[in-house]
């Protein structure tokens, strides 16, 4: 089950690609695993906090869900399952309607169950179902809008905290990624974070605290590196078990621990539309990994989606947030060209350890926002451009309006975080951009002249073209013609 082949006797040659079923020496693999932890930790920690759920519990469950995912997909799709951002708006709507964390968890459990069932259908019906519903123009657009949708996080949250520090860290990321060779070049992102962390401490000593303007217009001074939470945190401990019988929502400060889900039809109806975005996100993730590794991962599509659904079910069953395949870690793989799932196993074990130690979690969460901004401005852009790579490799014709119009509309909605209110629920950003891209594509295909429709159909079947892949899904034989 964990029988990775040692890549090149554990050595990493310049330009070499480490396959998912290979690994480097364990020392280097641990370093790469640490880099994946860095990539996923911020979002996995923050999103549950925004949903009123326990981030320590979410980090621990993300590690468990990732291990299950890797076993289910037989280590062929390197991925980390972290907390999903798609449900932050869902949580707000459910709380506004009188729900509590238990009804939220119940609704998210049903979403995970639905995603699991969709994955099973795709697994047995074949990946061609997804190819028809989500052709390359759609999956490329979804990958692109997922990456570029994260830009406001950098521009509005991380970067403004200390623009010059963020700029310096960005330059460090670029310099190390391009200038270093061998293994050090592959962990350039992790090295940049460590250097940025130390540099932030030096800035505190040299220039004193930062000044920022609060929402009320007051000027607040704070250190770039604040370890007060680290000093107060315990070394070992589990999240508490929470009694929700007296729970009152008071915003994100009222964070709960372990709790069982409760099922409310109203809450479920609010949450279910996000399943479509999750299907597209997972499909885009598998396609992005396939493009990077050069492997045909279509037979794994259903397994990957079902595994993500199963991970979400397990996480929400104990009161953590649902999981999703992480775009941030795609960026790490694109930068390192190391796709070994052994690094993800290491990352999962570290995440579980963080979940059992509030002290280590506090250290990671104390990473200065400007350092994350300098790193993420590069990573998020790389994620978005992977969408363009999918278009290029599949020869998507943007002279055809069937391809051009849906992608154009969906990407702008995703990047601009355009919102559409539906009663108490607001659909926006990645979810709305994904829906528009998919729905508009199929409507355009129905109403377009025959010649345009046939041209678009030819592009969507590029996976069957000579030199790509010939998949016999009944006997599991995948061969390259």
C-alpha positions as CSV (number, residue, x, y, z in Angstrom):
1,X,0.0,0.0,0.0
2,X,2.9,2.4,0.8
3,X,5.4,0.8,-1.5
4,X,7.0,3.8,-3.2
5,X,9.8,3.3,-5.6
6,X,13.0,5.1,-4.7
7,X,13.7,7.7,-7.3
8,X,17.2,7.7,-8.8
9,X,18.6,6.2,-5.6
10,X,17.1,9.1,-3.6
11,X,18.9,11.7,-5.7
12,X,17.2,14.6,-7.5
13,X,18.7,15.6,-10.8
14,X,18.1,19.1,-12.3
15,X,14.8,19.1,-14.2
16,X,13.8,15.6,-13.1
17,X,10.2,14.8,-12.3
18,X,9.4,12.5,-9.3
19,X,6.3,10.5,-10.1
20,X,3.4,10.0,-7.5
21,X,4.5,6.4,-6.8
22,X,8.1,7.3,-6.3
23,X,9.9,9.0,-3.4
24,X,13.2,10.7,-2.6
25,X,15.2,9.9,0.5
26,X,13.1,10.2,3.7
27,X,15.0,13.3,4.8
28,X,14.2,15.2,1.6
29,X,10.6,13.8,1.6
30,X,10.1,15.2,5.1
31,X,11.2,18.6,3.9
32,X,8.8,18.5,1.0
33,X,6.0,17.3,3.3
34,X,6.7,20.3,5.5
35,X,6.4,22.6,2.5
36,X,3.0,21.1,1.7
37,X,2.0,21.7,5.4
38,X,2.9,25.3,5.0
39,X,0.9,25.6,1.8
40,X,-2.3,24.1,3.2
41,X,-2.1,25.3,6.8
42,X,-3.3,28.9,6.5
43,X,-6.5,28.1,4.7
44,X,-7.2,24.9,6.6
45,X,-6.9,26.9,9.8
46,X,-8.7,30.1,8.8
47,X,-11.8,28.7,6.9
48,X,-13.2,26.7,9.9
49,X,-12.6,29.8,12.1
50,X,-14.7,31.8,9.7
51,X,-17.4,29.1,9.9
52,X,-17.5,29.1,13.7
53,X,-15.8,25.7,13.8
54,X,-12.6,24.5,15.6
55,X,-9.5,25.0,13.5
56,X,-7.4,22.7,15.5
57,X,-9.9,19.9,14.9
58,X,-10.1,20.8,11.2
59,X,-6.3,20.5,10.8
60,X,-6.3,17.1,12.5
61,X,-9.2,15.8,10.4
62,X,-7.6,17.1,7.2
63,X,-4.6,14.9,7.9
64,X,-6.8,11.8,8.5
65,X,-9.0,12.6,5.4
66,X,-5.8,13.0,3.2
67,X,-4.5,9.6,4.3
68,X,-7.8,7.9,3.4
69,X,-7.8,9.8,0.1
70,X,-4.3,8.5,-0.8
71,X,-5.3,4.9,0.0
72,X,-8.5,5.1,-2.1
73,X,-6.8,6.5,-5.2
74,X,-3.9,4.1,-4.8
75,X,-1.3,6.9,-4.6
76,X,-1.9,7.9,-8.2
77,X,-3.4,11.4,-7.6
78,X,-1.2,13.5,-5.2
79,X,-3.4,15.8,-3.3
80,X,-4.1,17.3,0.1
81,X,-7.6,17.5,1.5
82,X,-7.9,20.7,3.5
83,X,-10.8,22.8,4.7
84,X,-13.0,24.1,1.9
85,X,-13.6,27.8,1.4
86,X,-16.8,27.1,-0.6
87,X,-18.9,26.8,2.6
88,X,-18.0,30.0,4.4
89,X,-21.0,31.7,2.8
90,X,-23.1,28.7,3.5
91,X,-22.3,28.9,7.2
92,X,-23.2,32.5,7.3
93,X,-26.6,31.9,5.7
94,X,-27.4,28.9,8.0
95,X,-26.5,30.9,11.1
96,X,-28.6,33.9,9.8
97,X,-31.5,31.5,9.4
98,X,-31.3,30.4,13.1
99,X,-29.1,27.4,12.6
100,X,-26.2,26.3,14.8
101,X,-22.9,24.4,14.3
102,X,-24.7,21.1,14.5
103,X,-27.2,22.0,11.8
104,X,-24.3,23.4,9.7
105,X,-22.4,20.1,10.2
106,X,-25.5,18.1,9.2
107,X,-25.9,20.1,6.0
108,X,-22.2,19.7,5.2
109,X,-22.4,16.0,5.9
110,X,-25.1,15.7,3.3
111,X,-23.0,17.6,0.8
112,X,-20.2,15.2,1.4
113,X,-22.5,12.2,1.0
114,X,-23.8,13.6,-2.3
115,X,-20.3,14.2,-3.6
116,X,-19.4,10.6,-2.6
117,X,-22.4,9.3,-4.6
118,X,-21.5,11.4,-7.6
119,X,-17.9,9.9,-7.4
120,X,-19.3,6.4,-7.4
121,X,-21.5,7.2,-10.5
122,X,-18.5,8.6,-12.4
123,X,-16.3,5.6,-11.3
124,X,-18.7,3.0,-12.7
125,X,-20.1,5.0,-15.7
126,X,-16.6,6.2,-16.8
127,X,-14.8,9.5,-16.9
128,X,-16.4,10.2,-20.3
129,X,-19.4,11.4,-18.3
130,X,-17.3,14.2,-16.9
131,X,-15.7,14.8,-20.3
132,X,-19.1,15.5,-21.8
133,X,-20.3,17.6,-18.9
134,X,-16.9,19.3,-18.2
135,X,-14.8,19.5,-21.4
136,X,-11.3,21.0,-21.4
137,X,-12.5,24.6,-21.9
138,X,-14.7,24.3,-18.8
139,X,-12.1,22.5,-16.6
140,X,-9.4,24.9,-17.7
141,X,-11.6,27.9,-16.8
142,X,-12.5,26.4,-13.4
143,X,-8.8,25.8,-12.6
144,X,-8.0,29.4,-13.7
145,X,-10.8,31.0,-11.7
146,X,-9.9,29.0,-8.6
147,X,-6.4,30.3,-8.7
148,X,-7.1,33.9,-9.6
149,X,-10.1,34.0,-7.2
150,X,-7.5,33.8,-4.5
151,X,-5.8,37.1,-5.7
152,X,-8.0,39.3,-3.4
153,X,-6.8,37.3,-0.4
154,X,-3.3,38.4,-1.2
155,X,-4.2,41.9,-2.3
156,X,-6.7,42.7,0.4
157,X,-5.6,40.6,3.4
158,X,-1.9,39.6,3.4
159,X,0.0,42.1,1.3
160,X,-1.3,45.4,2.9
161,X,-0.1,44.2,6.4
162,X,3.4,45.2,5.4
163,X,3.8,45.8,1.6
164,X,7.5,46.1,1.5
165,X,8.1,42.9,3.5
166,X,5.6,41.1,1.2
167,X,7.5,42.4,-1.9
168,X,10.9,41.4,-0.5
169,X,9.5,37.8,0.3
170,X,8.1,37.6,-3.2
171,X,11.5,38.5,-4.7
172,X,13.1,35.9,-2.4
173,X,10.6,33.2,-3.7
174,X,11.4,34.1,-7.3
175,X,15.2,34.2,-6.7
176,X,15.3,30.9,-4.8
177,X,12.9,29.1,-7.2
178,X,14.9,30.2,-10.3
179,X,18.4,30.4,-8.8
180,X,18.7,27.3,-6.6
181,X,19.5,23.9,-8.1
182,X,18.7,20.4,-6.9
183,X,16.7,19.7,-3.8
184,X,17.1,23.2,-2.4
185,X,15.4,24.6,-5.5
186,X,12.5,22.2,-4.9
187,X,11.8,23.5,-1.4
188,X,12.3,27.1,-2.3
189,X,8.8,28.0,-1.0
190,X,9.5,26.5,2.4
191,X,12.9,28.2,2.6
192,X,11.3,31.5,1.6
193,X,8.8,31.1,4.5
194,X,11.6,30.5,7.0
195,X,13.6,33.4,5.7
196,X,10.5,35.6,5.7
197,X,9.7,34.6,9.2
198,X,13.2,35.5,10.5
199,X,13.2,38.7,8.4
200,X,9.9,39.7,10.0
201,X,11.5,39.3,13.4
202,X,14.5,41.4,12.3
203,X,12.1,44.1,11.0
204,X,10.5,44.2,14.4
205,X,13.8,44.7,16.1
206,X,15.0,47.3,13.5
207,X,11.8,49.3,12.8
208,X,9.5,48.5,15.7
209,X,5.9,47.5,15.5
210,X,3.8,48.0,12.4
211,X,1.0,50.5,12.3
212,X,-2.4,49.6,10.8
213,X,-5.7,51.4,10.7
214,X,-8.6,49.6,12.4
215,X,-12.2,49.5,11.1
216,X,-13.1,52.4,13.4
217,X,-10.3,54.5,12.0
218,X,-8.0,54.1,15.1
219,X,-4.3,53.4,14.5
220,X,-3.1,50.1,16.0
221,X,0.5,49.1,16.6
222,X,1.4,45.4,16.5
223,X,4.5,43.3,16.0
224,X,5.0,41.3,12.8
225,X,5.9,38.2,14.8
226,X,3.5,37.8,17.7
227,X,4.2,34.7,19.9
228,X,1.8,35.5,22.7
229,X,-0.6,32.8,21.6
230,X,2.4,30.4,21.3
231,X,3.4,31.0,24.9
232,X,-0.1,30.5,26.2
233,X,-0.8,27.3,24.2
234,X,-0.5,23.8,25.6
235,X,1.9,21.3,24.1
236,X,-0.6,18.5,23.9
237,X,-4.4,18.6,23.9
238,X,-7.6,17.8,22.0
239,X,-10.4,20.2,21.1
240,X,-13.2,20.3,23.7
241,X,-16.5,18.4,23.3
242,X,-19.1,21.1,23.0
243,X,-22.7,21.1,24.3
244,X,-24.7,23.0,21.8
245,X,-27.9,23.1,23.8
246,X,-27.1,26.6,25.1
247,X,-25.1,27.8,22.1
248,X,-25.7,31.3,20.8
249,X,-23.9,32.5,17.6
250,X,-21.7,35.5,18.4
251,X,-19.6,35.6,15.3
252,X,-16.3,33.7,14.7
253,X,-15.1,34.2,18.3
254,X,-17.6,31.6,19.4
255,X,-15.7,28.5,18.2
256,X,-16.9,25.0,19.1
257,X,-15.2,21.7,19.4
258,X,-16.3,18.1,18.9
259,X,-20.0,17.8,18.2
260,X,-22.4,15.5,16.3
261,X,-24.4,16.8,13.3
262,X,-28.1,17.5,13.3
263,X,-30.1,17.5,10.1
264,X,-32.3,20.4,9.0
265,X,-33.9,20.4,5.5
266,X,-33.6,24.2,5.2
267,X,-29.9,24.1,6.0
268,X,-29.4,21.2,3.5
269,X,-31.1,23.1,0.7
270,X,-28.8,26.1,1.3
271,X,-25.7,23.9,1.2
272,X,-26.4,21.5,-1.7
273,X,-25.7,23.8,-4.7
274,X,-22.1,23.9,-3.7
275,X,-21.8,20.2,-4.7
276,X,-21.5,21.4,-8.4
277,X,-18.6,23.6,-7.6
278,X,-16.9,20.8,-5.6
279,X,-17.3,18.4,-8.6
280,X,-15.7,20.9,-10.9
281,X,-13.0,21.7,-8.4
282,X,-12.1,18.1,-8.0
283,X,-12.2,17.5,-11.7
284,X,-10.0,20.5,-12.3
285,X,-7.6,19.3,-9.7
286,X,-7.3,15.8,-11.2
287,X,-6.9,17.3,-14.7
288,X,-4.2,19.8,-13.4
289,X,-2.3,16.9,-11.8
290,X,-2.6,14.9,-15.0
291,X,-1.2,17.8,-17.0
292,X,1.8,18.1,-14.7
293,X,2.6,14.4,-14.4
294,X,1.8,13.4,-18.0
295,X,-0.3,10.5,-16.7
296,X,-3.9,9.6,-17.7
297,X,-5.8,9.9,-14.5
298,X,-9.3,9.6,-15.9
299,X,-9.8,6.2,-14.4
300,X,-9.1,7.8,-11.0
301,X,-11.6,10.6,-11.5
302,X,-14.5,8.9,-9.8
303,X,-12.4,7.5,-7.0
304,X,-10.9,11.0,-6.3
305,X,-14.3,12.6,-6.1
306,X,-15.8,9.8,-4.0
307,X,-12.7,10.0,-1.7
308,X,-13.1,13.7,-1.2
309,X,-16.8,13.2,-0.4
310,X,-15.9,10.5,2.1
311,X,-13.3,12.7,3.7
312,X,-15.9,15.5,4.1
313,X,-18.4,13.0,5.6
314,X,-15.8,11.8,8.2
315,X,-14.7,15.4,9.1
316,X,-18.2,16.8,9.5
317,X,-19.3,13.8,11.5
318,X,-17.1,14.9,14.4
319,X,-17.7,18.6,13.9
320,X,-14.9,19.7,11.6
321,X,-15.4,21.5,8.3
322,X,-15.7,19.6,5.0
323,X,-12.6,19.0,2.9
324,X,-11.6,19.6,-0.7
325,X,-8.6,19.0,-2.9
326,X,-6.2,21.9,-2.3
327,X,-5.2,24.3,-5.1
328,X,-2.4,25.6,-2.9
329,X,-0.6,22.3,-3.0
330,X,-0.9,22.1,-6.8
331,X,1.1,25.3,-6.8
332,X,3.8,23.6,-4.6
333,X,3.9,20.6,-7.0
334,X,4.2,22.9,-10.0
335,X,7.1,24.7,-8.4
336,X,9.0,21.6,-7.3
337,X,8.0,19.0,-10.0
338,X,7.9,16.5,-7.1
339,X,4.6,14.6,-7.2
340,X,5.4,11.9,-4.7
341,X,2.5,11.0,-2.5
342,X,5.0,10.1,0.2
343,X,5.4,13.8,0.8
344,X,1.6,14.0,1.3
345,X,1.7,11.2,3.8
346,X,4.3,13.1,5.7
347,X,2.2,16.3,5.5
348,X,-0.8,14.3,6.8
349,X,1.0,12.9,9.8
350,X,2.4,16.4,10.6
351,X,-1.2,17.8,10.4
352,X,-2.5,15.2,12.7
353,X,0.4,16.1,15.1
354,X,-0.6,19.7,14.9
355,X,-4.2,18.7,15.7
356,X,-2.9,17.1,18.8
357,X,-0.7,20.0,19.8
358,X,-2.0,23.6,20.1
359,X,1.5,24.8,20.6
360,X,2.8,23.8,17.1
361,X,-0.4,25.1,15.6
362,X,0.1,28.4,17.2
363,X,3.6,28.7,15.8
364,X,2.4,28.1,12.2
365,X,-0.6,30.4,12.6
366,X,1.8,33.1,13.9
367,X,3.4,33.3,10.4
368,X,3.3,37.0,9.5
369,X,0.6,37.8,6.9
370,X,3.0,39.7,4.8
371,X,5.2,36.6,4.4
372,X,2.2,34.6,3.3
373,X,1.4,37.4,0.8
374,X,4.8,37.4,-0.8
375,X,4.6,33.6,-1.2
376,X,1.0,33.3,-2.3
377,X,1.2,36.0,-4.9
378,X,3.5,33.6,-6.8
379,X,1.7,30.4,-5.9
380,X,-1.8,31.5,-6.7
381,X,-0.7,32.9,-10.0
382,X,0.8,29.5,-10.9
383,X,-2.4,27.8,-10.0
384,X,-4.4,30.0,-12.4
385,X,-2.0,29.6,-15.2
386,X,-2.4,25.8,-15.0
387,X,-5.8,26.4,-16.4
388,X,-4.3,28.0,-19.4
389,X,-2.0,25.0,-19.7
390,X,-5.0,22.7,-19.9
391,X,-6.4,24.8,-22.7
392,X,-3.1,24.8,-24.6
393,X,-2.5,21.0,-24.2
394,X,-6.0,20.3,-25.4
395,X,-5.9,22.8,-28.2
396,X,-9.1,24.7,-27.1
397,X,-10.2,27.0,-29.9
398,X,-11.2,30.4,-28.5
399,X,-12.2,31.5,-32.0
400,X,-15.3,29.4,-31.3
401,X,-17.8,31.5,-29.3
402,X,-19.1,28.3,-27.6
403,X,-15.7,28.1,-25.9
404,X,-15.0,31.8,-25.6
405,X,-18.2,33.2,-24.0
406,X,-18.7,30.7,-21.1
407,X,-15.0,30.8,-20.1
408,X,-14.9,34.6,-20.3
409,X,-18.0,35.1,-18.2
410,X,-17.1,32.5,-15.6
411,X,-13.5,33.7,-15.1
412,X,-14.5,37.3,-14.6
413,X,-17.1,36.2,-12.1
414,X,-14.6,34.1,-10.3
415,X,-11.8,36.7,-10.3
416,X,-14.1,39.6,-9.4
417,X,-15.9,37.5,-6.7
418,X,-19.2,38.5,-8.3
419,X,-22.2,37.6,-6.1
420,X,-25.8,36.6,-6.8
421,X,-28.3,36.7,-3.9
422,X,-30.7,33.8,-3.7
423,X,-33.0,34.5,-0.8
424,X,-30.9,34.3,2.4
425,X,-28.1,32.5,0.5
426,X,-25.5,34.3,-1.7
427,X,-23.8,32.4,-4.5
428,X,-20.6,34.0,-5.6
429,X,-16.9,33.7,-6.5
430,X,-15.7,30.2,-7.4
431,X,-19.2,28.6,-7.0
432,X,-21.0,31.1,-9.2
433,X,-18.2,31.3,-11.7
434,X,-18.2,27.5,-12.0
435,X,-21.9,27.3,-12.4
436,X,-22.0,30.0,-15.1
437,X,-19.1,28.4,-17.0
438,X,-20.8,25.0,-17.0
439,X,-24.4,26.1,-17.7
440,X,-23.6,28.8,-20.3
441,X,-21.3,26.3,-22.1
442,X,-24.0,23.7,-22.5
443,X,-26.7,26.3,-23.4
444,X,-24.4,27.8,-26.0
445,X,-23.7,24.4,-27.4
446,X,-27.5,23.8,-27.7
447,X,-28.3,27.0,-29.5
448,X,-25.2,27.4,-31.7
449,X,-25.1,26.5,-35.4
450,X,-24.2,23.0,-36.3
451,X,-20.7,23.8,-37.5
452,X,-19.7,25.6,-34.3
453,X,-21.2,22.7,-32.2
454,X,-19.2,20.1,-34.2
455,X,-16.0,22.1,-33.8
456,X,-16.6,22.3,-30.0
457,X,-17.4,18.6,-29.8
458,X,-14.1,17.8,-31.6
459,X,-12.2,19.8,-29.0
460,X,-13.9,18.1,-26.1
461,X,-12.9,14.7,-27.4
462,X,-9.2,15.6,-27.6
463,X,-8.5,13.0,-24.9
464,X,-9.3,10.4,-27.6
465,X,-6.9,11.8,-30.1
466,X,-3.8,9.9,-31.3
467,X,-0.8,10.4,-29.1
468,X,-2.9,11.1,-26.0
469,X,-4.7,8.2,-24.3
470,X,-6.7,5.2,-25.3
471,X,-8.6,4.1,-22.2
472,X,-10.2,0.7,-21.8
473,X,-12.2,1.5,-18.7
474,X,-13.7,-2.0,-18.5
475,X,-10.5,-3.9,-17.9
476,X,-8.6,-1.0,-16.4
477,X,-5.9,-1.0,-19.2
478,X,-4.5,2.4,-20.0
479,X,-2.1,2.6,-22.9
480,X,-0.6,5.4,-24.9
481,X,-1.0,5.2,-28.7
